[in-house]
Amino acid sequence: MIVFWILVAGLAGLALLFALAPLLGTSAAAEDQNEINLDEINLQLFKQKVAELDADLTTGKLDQSQYDAARQDLEREALNNIRGDQPKPAQATATAAESNAKLTARLLLVILPLLTVGLYLLLGNRDIIPMLATSAADQSLAARGHSGTAEGMPALDVLVKRLEERMQQTPNDVEGWVMLGRTYFTMRDTTKAEAALAKAHELMPTDSQVLLTYAEAIAANQDNNLQGRPSELIAQALKLNPEDVTARWLSGMSAFQRGQYNAAVVTWKNVLAELDPNSEDANQLRSSIANAEQRAGVPPEARQAAPRAAQTQNDNARNPADPRPNSQQTAELISDQPTEVATDTPTAEPNTTDQAAAGIQVTVSLSPSIADNAAPESTVFIYAKAAEGPPMPLAVQRIGVAALPATVRLDDSMAMMPTLKLSSFPQVIVGARVSSSGQALPQSGDLQGETGPIPSNSAEPVSISIDQVLP
């Protein structure tokens, strides 16, 4: 009989184990299986970007110094994005739930053994005990086998799906919407990226990083055109954080797109003074400055001296006596300027400065068959876009119809976004479009000509005839 009661006590303990384990377990174990740790996505994105860098290094698109700089930037970004031990929004609720669970566990600890013994004395059968013990052991083994040791990380699309489900359950999680938007960007789904970041902006309209990310998403869906709503968001971000490098970089690009090249040069030189002069970002910015100065009519000798002078200003970047306008004044200067394209913009020429990135030389002409449809004052956008990838241009030059035929150069210095460059894609499509409205977005009645896919590092000049009318 003693053995019998030992078995009874063992089974009661086993029953308590199954009943109390979910109640006394950690809040992390009690979370829904659809709950996703945002660190997983950050790590997955980091691995994907590193793989792309490795491929570019192998194919020769990047040299070792460029690779090392880009890898360091990725590592810094990954460290900044890792949430680690940050508390979750539902932490307070989880704490209260744990307290209630522990109270319930104490009650069960007393009630369940008494109830078990009482029911057995009333209805019990000693022969059933071995069968129950065997069944309980089988269930325990099955539970351990089902849990597995899933050491691998889910695929990115699986993580995105789970994050989408999570955001349906926690629609007020700003960080979640931002992460979802950035992930869509990586997957090159700019439409969904804009929608997700619009949610984040709605929840936190005064966060400068949310404003800038949202501005880039809107621009990505309008051929990387920063005019209109994106420029408004960038200006708001600058008012909140006048020293933000990304905001100032984008404000310079916005001025450049409006044909306000001097304003772009002022903004970018202020940014350049705060960058590591040997970094890839600094090299790209010098090329952009030289391009803007060329368009503004700055003499070549001044263009060559300006980048070197900017490098010596690091120690004076925040000197109150510095005569250069600060970023806040620059933002006001840009926002107060008209949005029309300057009519006295010099004809674009190939960028021949030492800092110019490798690119494509393009000769554009207007077909005589449709020449009468193009007004001399209309704008011509000459662009390169990925043959397979995002639809937004990777590099753009803008001239007037009166300048045709013309030869221009497209290279990485004209990238609308630092992450989307001509050299990032193996094949591109080069085109030219006459816009009577002056807008970057194609419209019915615009005149256009495009090439087929060509290598992005092609040394052969490309010829384009504008001979089509957009329906």
C-alpha positions in Angstrom: 0.0 0.0 0.0 3.0 2.3 0.7 4.1 1.9 -2.9 0.6 2.8 -4.1 0.5 6.0 -2.1 4.0 6.9 -3.4 2.7 6.5 -6.9 -0.3 8.6 -6.0 2.0 11.3 -4.7 4.2 11.1 -7.8 1.2 11.4 -10.1 -0.1 14.4 -8.1 3.2 16.0 -8.4 3.3 15.4 -12.1 -0.2 16.9 -12.5 0.9 19.9 -10.5 4.0 20.3 -12.8 1.8 20.4 -15.9 -0.7 22.8 -14.3 1.8 25.2 -12.6 4.5 25.4 -15.3 2.5 27.7 -17.6 1.5 29.9 -14.7 5.0 30.2 -13.1 6.9 30.4 -16.4 8.5 33.6 -17.6 6.5 36.1 -19.5 8.7 35.5 -22.6 7.6 31.8 -22.6 3.9 32.8 -22.3 4.0 35.1 -25.2 2.1 34.2 -28.4 4.1 32.3 -30.9 3.4 35.0 -33.5 5.2 37.5 -31.3 8.5 38.4 -33.0 11.7 39.9 -31.6 12.7 42.8 -33.8 16.3 42.0 -33.2 15.8 38.9 -35.5 14.9 41.2 -38.4 17.8 43.6 -37.7 20.2 40.6 -37.7 18.7 39.1 -40.8 18.9 42.5 -42.7 22.5 42.9 -41.5 23.4 39.5 -42.8 21.7 40.2 -46.2 23.5 43.5 -46.6 26.9 42.0 -45.7 26.3 39.2 -48.3 25.7 41.9 -50.9 28.9 43.7 -49.9 30.9 40.5 -50.1 29.5 39.9 -53.6 30.5 43.4 -54.7 34.0 42.9 -53.3 34.3 39.6 -55.1 33.1 41.1 -58.5 35.4 44.1 -58.1 32.6 46.7 -57.7 34.2 47.7 -54.4 37.8 47.9 -53.5 39.0 46.7 -50.0 38.9 50.2 -48.5 35.4 50.9 -49.7 34.3 47.5 -48.5 35.8 48.1 -45.0 34.1 51.5 -44.7 30.7 50.1 -45.8 31.0 47.1 -43.5 31.8 49.4 -40.5 28.7 51.5 -41.4 26.6 48.4 -41.4 27.9 47.2 -38.1 27.3 50.6 -36.5 23.7 50.6 -37.8 23.1 47.1 -36.6 24.4 47.9 -33.1 22.2 51.0 -33.0 19.1 49.0 -34.1 19.5 46.1 -31.7 16.9 46.5 -29.0 18.5 44.1 -26.5 17.0 44.4 -23.1 14.8 47.4 -23.8 11.4 46.9 -22.1 8.5 46.1 -24.3 5.3 48.2 -24.3 3.3 45.4 -22.7 5.8 44.9 -19.8 3.5 46.5 -17.1 0.6 44.3 -18.3 2.8 41.2 -18.2 3.9 42.0 -14.7 0.4 42.2 -13.4 -0.5 39.0 -15.3 2.5 37.2 -13.6 1.2 38.3 -10.2 -2.2 36.9 -10.8 -0.7 33.7 -12.2 1.4 33.1 -9.0 -1.7 33.6 -6.8 -3.6 31.0 -8.9 -0.6 28.7 -8.7 -0.6 28.8 -4.9 -4.3 28.0 -4.8 -3.9 25.0 -7.1 -0.9 23.8 -5.1 -3.3 23.2 -2.1 -6.6 22.4 -3.9 -5.4 20.0 -6.6 -3.8 17.3 -4.3 -6.9 17.3 -2.0 -9.2 17.1 -5.0 -7.1 14.2 -6.5 -7.1 12.1 -3.3 -10.8 12.7 -2.7 -11.9 11.7 -6.2 -9.7 8.6 -6.0 -11.2 7.5 -2.7 -14.7 8.0 -4.3 -14.1 6.5 -7.8 -10.6 5.1 -7.7 -9.2 1.9 -9.2 -5.7 0.8 -8.3 -5.2 -0.9 -11.6 -5.4 2.3 -13.6 -2.3 3.9 -11.9 0.3 2.1 -14.1 -1.6 3.2 -17.2 -1.8 6.8 -16.1 2.0 6.9 -15.2 2.8 5.5 -18.7 0.5 8.0 -20.4 2.0 10.9 -18.5 5.5 9.9 -19.4 4.6 9.6 -23.1 3.0 13.1 -23.0 6.1 14.5 -21.4 8.4 13.0 -24.1 6.1 14.2 -26.9 6.1 17.7 -25.5 9.9 17.8 -25.4 10.1 16.4 -28.9 7.7 18.9 -30.3 9.5 21.9 -28.9 12.7 21.1 -30.9 15.9 23.1 -30.8 15.3 25.5 -33.7 18.7 27.0 -33.9 18.3 28.5 -37.4 16.7 31.9 -38.0 13.5 32.1 -40.0 13.7 33.5 -43.6 13.2 37.2 -44.0 9.8 36.8 -45.7 8.6 34.7 -42.7 9.8 37.3 -40.2 8.0 40.0 -42.2 4.8 38.0 -42.2 5.0 37.6 -38.5 5.9 41.3 -38.0 2.8 42.2 -40.1 0.6 40.1 -37.8 2.3 41.6 -34.8 1.5 45.1 -36.0 -2.1 44.2 -36.4 -2.2 43.3 -32.7 -0.1 46.2 -31.6 -0.9 49.1 -34.0 0.5 51.7 -31.7 4.0 50.4 -31.7 6.0 53.2 -33.5 9.3 51.2 -33.5 7.5 48.2 -35.1 6.1 50.3 -38.0 9.5 51.9 -38.6 11.2 48.5 -38.6 8.5 47.1 -41.0 8.9 50.1 -43.3 12.7 49.7 -43.4 12.3 46.0 -44.1 10.0 46.7 -47.0 12.7 49.0 -48.3 15.2 46.2 -48.2 12.8 44.0 -50.1 12.3 46.9 -52.6 8.6 47.2 -51.9 8.5 51.0 -51.7 4.7 51.2 -51.7 4.3 49.1 -48.6 7.3 50.9 -47.1 5.6 54.3 -47.4 2.3 52.9 -46.0 4.1 51.5 -42.9 6.1 54.7 -42.3 3.0 56.8 -42.7 1.6 54.8 -39.7 4.8 55.6 -37.7 4.6 59.3 -38.7 0.9 59.4 -37.6 1.8 58.0 -34.2 5.0 60.1 -33.7 4.9 63.2 -36.0 7.7 65.0 -34.0 10.5 62.4 -34.3 13.2 63.6 -36.7 14.2 60.1 -37.7 10.6 59.1 -38.4 10.2 62.3 -40.5 13.3 61.6 -42.6 12.6 57.9 -43.2 9.0 58.8 -44.2 10.3 61.5 -46.5 12.6 59.0 -48.3 9.8 56.6 -48.7 7.5 59.1 -50.3 10.3 60.3 -52.6 11.1 56.7 -53.6 7.5 56.4 -54.9 7.8 59.5 -57.0 11.0 58.8 -58.9 13.2 60.0 -56.0 11.7 63.5 -56.3 12.1 65.2 -53.0 9.8 68.1 -53.9 6.5 68.7 -52.2 5.7 66.6 -49.2 9.3 65.1 -48.7 10.8 68.6 -48.6 8.3 69.6 -46.0 9.1 66.6 -43.8 12.9 67.3 -44.2 12.4 70.9 -43.1 10.4 69.8 -40.1 13.2 67.3 -39.2 15.8 70.1 -39.4 13.8 72.3 -37.1 13.7 69.5 -34.5 17.3 68.5 -35.0 19.3 71.2 -36.9 22.6 69.1 -36.6 21.2 65.9 -38.2 23.6 65.0 -41.0 21.0 63.0 -42.9 18.5 65.8 -42.8 21.1 68.3 -44.0 22.2 66.0 -46.8 18.7 65.5 -48.0 17.9 69.2 -47.8 20.9 69.8 -50.1 19.6 67.2 -52.5 16.2 68.9 -52.5 17.8 72.2 -53.4 19.8 70.5 -56.1 16.7 69.0 -57.6 15.1 72.5 -57.7 18.0 73.9 -59.6 19.2 75.9 -56.6 22.8 74.7 -56.9 24.4 77.4 -54.7 22.1 76.5 -51.8 23.0 72.8 -52.3 26.7 73.6 -52.3 26.4 75.6 -49.0 24.5 72.8 -47.3 26.7 70.0 -48.5 29.9 71.8 -47.6 28.7 72.2 -44.0 28.0 68.5 -43.9 31.4 67.6 -45.5 33.2 69.6 -42.8 31.9 67.1 -40.2 32.6 63.9 -42.1 35.7 61.7 -42.0 37.6 63.1 -45.0 38.7 59.6 -46.0 35.2 58.0 -45.8 33.1 56.8 -48.7 30.4 59.3 -47.8 32.8 62.2 -47.9 34.1 61.1 -51.4 30.6 60.9 -52.7 29.7 64.2 -51.2 32.7 65.9 -52.8 31.6 64.6 -56.2 28.1 65.9 -55.6 29.5 69.3 -54.6 31.7 69.5 -57.7 28.7 68.6 -59.8 26.5 71.3 -58.2 29.3 73.9 -58.6 29.7 73.0 -62.2 26.0 73.5 -62.8 26.1 76.8 -60.9 28.9 78.1 -63.2 31.7 78.0 -60.6 35.1 78.2 -62.4 37.0 74.9 -62.5 39.9 76.1 -60.4 37.5 77.1 -57.6 35.7 73.7 -57.9 39.0 71.9 -57.4 40.0 74.0 -54.3 36.6 73.8 -52.5 36.7 70.1 -51.4 40.2 70.5 -50.0 39.3 73.6 -48.1 36.2 71.9 -46.7 38.4 69.2 -45.2 40.3 71.7 -43.1 37.2 73.1 -41.5 36.4 70.2 -39.1 37.8 72.0 -36.1 35.7 75.1 -36.9 32.5 73.4 -37.8 30.7 74.8 -34.7 32.8 78.0 -34.2 30.3 80.8 -33.4 32.6 83.2 -35.5 32.3 80.9 -38.5 30.8 83.1 -41.3 29.1 80.1 -43.0 25.4 79.8 -42.3 24.5 77.1 -39.9 22.1 74.2 -40.8 19.1 76.0 -39.4 19.7 79.0 -41.6 20.4 76.7 -44.5 17.0 75.0 -44.0 15.3 78.4 -43.9 17.2 79.5 -47.0 16.1 76.4 -48.9 12.5 76.5 -47.7 12.1 80.1 -48.7 13.3 79.6 -52.3 10.8 79.1 -55.2 10.3 75.6 -56.4 10.6 76.4 -60.2 13.6 75.2 -62.1 16.0 78.0 -62.8 15.9 79.1 -66.4 19.5 80.2 -66.5 20.9 76.8 -65.6 24.1 76.1 -67.6 24.0 73.2 -70.0 25.2 70.0 -68.2 28.7 68.8 -69.2 30.5 65.6 -68.3 32.0 65.8 -64.8 35.8 65.8 -65.3 36.9 66.4 -61.7 39.2 64.0 -60.0 36.5 63.0 -57.6 34.0 62.0 -60.3 32.8 58.4 -59.9 32.8 56.0 -62.8 29.7 56.3 -64.9 28.1 56.4 -68.3 28.5 59.0 -71.0 25.1 59.7 -72.7 24.4 61.7 -75.9 20.8 62.8 -76.3 19.0 64.0 -79.4 15.5 64.9 -80.3 13.9 63.0 -83.2 12.8 65.4 -86.0 9.5 63.6 -86.3 8.4 64.9 -82.9 10.6 68.0 -82.5 7.6 70.3 -83.0 6.0 68.9 -79.8 8.9 70.1 -77.6 9.0 73.7 -76.4 12.5 75.1 -76.1 11.9 76.0 -72.5 10.8 72.5 -71.5 12.9 70.4 -69.2 14.8 67.2 -70.3 15.5 64.6 -67.6 18.3 62.2 -68.5 18.4 59.3 -66.2 19.6 55.7 -65.5 17.5 53.2 -63.6 18.0 49.5 -62.7 17.1 47.0 -65.4 15.9 44.8 -62.6 15.1 46.4 -59.3 13.4 49.6 -57.9 11.8 51.9 -60.5 13.3 55.1 -59.2 16.3 56.6 -61.1 19.8 55.8 -59.8 21.3 59.0 -61.4 19.7 62.0 -63.1 20.8 65.0 -65.1 18.5 67.9 -66.1 18.9 70.2 -69.0 16.7 72.3 -71.3 15.3 71.3 -74.7 17.2 74.2 -76.3 20.5 72.5 -75.3 19.7 69.4 -77.4 21.6 67.6 -78.8 23.8 67.3 -75.7 26.2 65.0 -74.0 26.1 64.4 -70.3 27.5 62.0 -67.8 25.6 59.9 -65.3 27.5 58.6 -62.2 27.2 57.8 -58.5 27.6 61.4 -57.5 24.1 62.0 -58.8 22.5 59.3 -56.6 19.2 60.5 -55.1 19.8 58.2 -52.1 23.2 57.0 -50.8 21.9 53.4 -50.8 20.8 53.4 -54.5 23.7 54.1 -56.8 24.5 53.4 -60.4 27.4 51.1 -59.4 25.1 49.0 -57.2 23.4 47.3 -60.1 25.0 45.2 -62.9 22.7 46.4 -65.7 20.8 49.7 -66.1 18.4 51.3 -68.6 19.3 54.8 -69.7 16.6 57.2 -70.9 15.7 60.8 -71.6 12.3 62.4 -71.2 11.0 65.9 -72.2 8.7 67.2 -69.5 6.6 70.2 -70.4 5.5 70.6 -66.8 9.0 70.4 -65.4 8.0 67.6 -63.1 10.1 64.5 -62.6 7.1 62.1 -62.6 6.2 61.0 -66.2 2.9 62.4 -67.5 0.8 61.8 -70.6 2.2 63.7 -73.6 5.8 63.7 -72.4 8.4 62.8 -75.0 10.7 59.9 -74.2 13.5 57.6 -75.5 15.2 54.7 -73.7 17.9 52.1 -74.3 17.6 48.4 -73.5 19.6 47.0 -70.6 23.3 47.9 -70.7 26.2 47.3 -68.2 26.3 50.0 -65.5 30.1 50.2 -65.9 30.0 50.5 -69.7 32.9 52.5 -71.2 31.1 52.9 -74.5 29.1 56.1 -75.0 25.3 55.7 -75.2 23.2 57.4 -77.7 19.5 58.1 -77.1 16.9 59.5 -79.5 13.8 61.0 -78.0 11.2 59.6 -80.4 8.2 58.4 -78.4 5.1 60.2 -77.0 3.8 58.8 -73.7 0.1 57.9 -73.9 
